Amino acid sequence: MSPEIRLSTTPAHARHGSSIGQPLTRRDGALKVTGGARYAADNHPEGMVHAVLATSSIARGRVTFLDLDAAKAHPGVLAVMTPANRPPLAEDPDAKLHPFMFRLDLLQNDLVRYAGQPIAVVIAETLEAATEGAALLAPRYETLPARVGLDGDTPFIPAAVGIGNPAEVRIGDVEAGLAGAATRIEAVYETPAQYHNAMEPHAIVAAWDGDALSIDTPSQALAMAQGRIAGLFGIAPDNIHIRSPFLGGGFGSKGFITGPQALGILAARMVGRPVKLVLRREQMYGPVGHRAPTRQRLRLGVGRDGTLTALGHHAKTTSSTYDDFFEPAADVAHTLYASPAIATSHEAVRIDTGTPLFMRAPGEATGSIALESAIDETAWACGMDPLAFRLKNYAEVEPISGKPFSSKALRECYAQGAERFGWSRRPFAPRQMRDEDGLLVGWGMGTATFPALMFQAEARAVLKRDGTGVMESGTHDMGQGAWTAFAQIAADALGLDMARTEFRAGTSDLPDAGIAGGSAHTATAGMAIHHAGAAVIARLADLATGDARSPLFGAGNAGVVARDGRLFRRGDESRSESYGDILARAGLGEIDARGTSAADPDAQASYAMHAHGAVFAEVKVDPDLGQIRATRLVGAFAAGRVINSRLVRSQYYGGMIWGVSFALHEQAVADPRSGRILNANLGEYHIPVNADVPALEALIVEEHDPHVNALGIKGVGEIGVTGTAGAVANAVWHATGRRCRRFPIRLDDLLTGR
Ligand code: MOS
């Protein structure tokens, strides 16, 4: 194991007592800022060569010619892999054995299904030679017209959306609720295609040794990656060793092994040498997933008393011609506002695009910007303040299911966020505020929500005679600080301080930590760590309480507590014994135990589980030029127990910045003629830079949840995107009086309307 995967430095703030709750800095922070963290593409095993993808410049058709002679003749080029000669696979890349098996483009034939699809791989001694070789292929095509955008001509109703939700859900009678309403609004909102654009591109260094495979690649789900590769290559999962100690972001795009990563493994097999394959930025706009565009129709009815009588949310989106993935954009309407009638539905069109994929708050982010805009429009139409309207329609139970919430401190989020922001000073009508430079100022708000999910995970705990402990779980730190938070949970679970706790993560030989996705990683792997610690402490307690020589003899397993490397007798703490003494007397060097976690089906059946938040936004708009700046954001979030407030705030900030980006910046533009993404680069695909980021505040609202899991942890990774985008859009309306329903909002929308 490489040294960077073992960290047991002592953080400056470490104290005796509980590690959970301390605002520690990232354990891997120093490695990252000094360049000591080794990312996948930083690896250069002996004899390594380089692979470069050649990708399709058309969106639909067939490859009819590749100039293989020219590419092979280029100095340094070792091989060109095409459908004609690529090594065999044990599994059809177009197989779909379960819903989370995404179809891959692995040179299985000459068909082109989207622009940017890999059509050949050139392997060479140097990156330059491989790049030049790929350019020399000069492909020719038989081209069919590309189908682009939401008005494509192959509509269908998906069988399921998101992670298996029904495509249509209804309670009550929305049509009757609308017909009887005193106020009705109907509005259509559009969101664009977005790409994950993690800072670190998908990269792989793959080396075969017979049937054993060693891989450096970023992954949000090591065991799933291992299983997928095992299936494709027909080898045992245990023969695959994946190292993924650091990820430069993932946002969902590294949740599953992608086609280019598998092509890197194929290239290594073909040339019999270790191969490195790294995507160029523009190559990330195709085979590694994206957020599909949506068109959403919102219909709301409100009675004379200001309560909702009906809420209809219909979302149309796009998917690829060869696979199924749909953002459940309308499902956000299931949770947030009380209404006697709610109907949500989805439809999609198949277009010539790479298959869309989970992307930070998939469904919740897109759905939220439409719903929160519509709520704002409805409040205005009813003559009500947007916060008062939300409180009037506050959901005391989950509207769609009627279940009580396991916990819901949203009212406190509204109150604390509004107070901090100064919401009570907001003029009701738009276009009422100017700053000292004459810019229009607007204030808007949105509600944030994300489900509190849990998946399955495992961890292994070790206590050693020298008084230290080890916790192992193959968790994934894509920048969110997981490593640090898990080490904190591990230290508490072992009854040790952080300095005596080693936390091992990031490789596939460790216990399966599940996927770092769905904002569920901390709860899922955290509970496995918690249980593993409890199990090893129970073994230790057995050794002590069953031994007449121990001061704890006869206390029984429940009669001891573990703290600071000692077991204490409950109720008589003068009687205690150190871990080391217990193990030494038993003649043991170390003991270990495993722990697992999974969602509790009984609790899930009884309660609706969500994190909540309220986001308040200020924007300034130039009245002449239409230029929009987000200037101030306050978010207040309640997400159960906080393991590390510094890292949690950082997650909220990241999400809120993405919300600003959603409202004002990001958009992938597909050329309607070629189907190519025209702005497949970070120059023209606009993500916020520091100058675009407003003053940010994230308030952590206290919330105790006895039902989600024993530690009371909900997720914090995705919720910040929701709520924020709508808050910014609503602030633009409040500044200008102009309602923009197509995102991102651009200055020309304010000058001309569209
Ligand atoms: Mo996230 S889109 O669940 O990685």
Residues whose N, C-alpha, C, O or C-beta is under 5 A from the ligand:
A	BS01	MOS	F251 G252 F358 M359 R360 A361 A516 G517 G518 S519
